[in-house]
């Protein structure tokens, strides 16, 4: 009987040890399960952040393109304005020259009228 009792005690001790080991494995499994769930949540957050960054990057690229287009438009306007300024200066010079020519013509016309009047005066004598 003693041998049977010892074997029974050994089996019970072995079963208790297996239960303890199984409980430890269950706890480890739960810990790893929780760790896995946390990792998955972190991955989802990282993916969401990555999409946000990509969206922001896309918006910034769009803004950059609009800024570049606006800058090109401003450069073109500046060139057109400079061309208009040059044309204005040319026309201004042309106008001044025309006014000088008109003044000379007026002076010549007065001279002719004066000479004509003098000649008429001489003709009458």
C-alpha positions in Angstrom: 0.0 0.0 0.0 2.8 2.3 0.8 4.2 2.0 -2.7 0.7 2.7 -4.1 0.3 5.7 -1.8 3.7 7.0 -2.9 2.8 6.6 -6.6 -0.5 8.3 -6.0 1.2 11.2 -4.2 3.8 11.4 -7.0 1.0 11.5 -9.6 -0.8 14.1 -7.6 2.4 16.1 -7.2 3.0 15.7 -10.9 -0.6 16.8 -11.8 -0.2 19.8 -9.5 3.1 20.7 -11.2 1.4 20.3 -14.6 -1.5 22.5 -13.4 0.9 25.1 -12.2 2.8 24.9 -15.5 -0.5 25.0 -17.4 -1.6 28.1 -15.4 1.7 29.8 -16.1 1.3 29.0 -19.8 -2.3 30.3 -19.7 -1.1 33.6 -18.0 1.7 33.9 -20.6 -0.8 33.3 -23.4 -3.1 36.0 -21.9 -0.1 38.4 -21.6 1.0 37.7 -25.2 -2.6 38.1 -26.3 -2.8 41.5 -24.6 0.6 42.4 -26.1 -0.6 41.3 -29.5 -3.8 43.4 -29.2 -1.8 46.4 -28.1 0.6 45.9 -31.0 -2.3 45.7 -33.4 -3.9 48.9 -32.0 -0.5 50.6 -32.3 -0.2 49.4 -35.9 -3.7 50.8 -36.6 -2.7 54.1 -35.1 0.5 54.2 -37.1 -1.4 53.4 -40.3 -3.9 56.2 -39.5 -1.1 58.6 -38.8 0.7 57.5 -42.0 -2.5 58.2 -44.0 -2.9 61.6 -42.3 0.7 62.5 -43.2 0.2 61.4 -46.8 -3.0 63.5 -47.0 -1.2 66.5 -45.5 1.7 65.9 -47.9 -0.7 65.8 -50.8 -2.4 69.1 -49.7 1.0 70.8 -49.3 2.1 69.6 -52.8 -1.1 71.2 -54.1 -0.4 74.4 -52.3 3.2 74.4 -53.5 1.9 74.0 -57.1 -0.6 76.8 -56.7 2.2 79.0 -55.2 4.5 78.2 -58.1 1.7 79.0 -60.6 1.0 82.3 -58.8 4.7 83.2 -58.8 4.9 82.4 -62.5 1.8 84.5 -63.1 3.3 87.4 -61.1 6.6 87.1 -63.1 4.6 87.3 -66.3 2.6 90.3 -65.0 5.9 92.0 -64.0 7.3 91.4 -67.6 4.1 92.7 -69.1 4.1 95.7 -66.8 7.8 96.4 -67.7 6.9 96.2 -71.4 4.0 98.6 -70.9 6.3 101.0 -69.0 8.8 100.9 -71.9 5.9 101.4 -74.4 4.7 104.4 -72.3 8.2 105.9 -72.2 8.5 105.4 -76.0 5.0 107.0 -76.6 5.9 109.8 -74.1 9.1 110.5 -76.1 7.1 110.3 -79.3 4.5 112.7 -77.9 7.2 115.2 -76.8 8.8 115.0 -80.2 5.4 115.6 -81.8 4.8 118.6 -79.6 8.2 120.0 -80.5 7.4 119.5 -84.1 4.0 121.2 -83.7 5.7 124.1 -82.0 8.2 124.4 -84.8 5.4 124.2 -87.3 3.5 126.9 -85.5 6.6 129.1 -85.4 7.2 128.4 -89.1 3.5 129.2 -89.8 3.8 132.5 -87.9 7.0 133.3 -89.8 5.3 132.6 -93.1 2.3 134.7 -92.1 4.6 137.5 -91.0 6.6 137.3 -94.3 3.4 137.1 -96.3 2.1 140.2 -94.5 5.3 142.0 -95.2 5.2 141.0 -98.8 1.6 142.3 -99.1 2.6 145.5 -97.5 5.4 145.9 -100.0 3.0 145.0 -102.8 0.6 147.7 -101.8 3.3 150.4 -101.8 
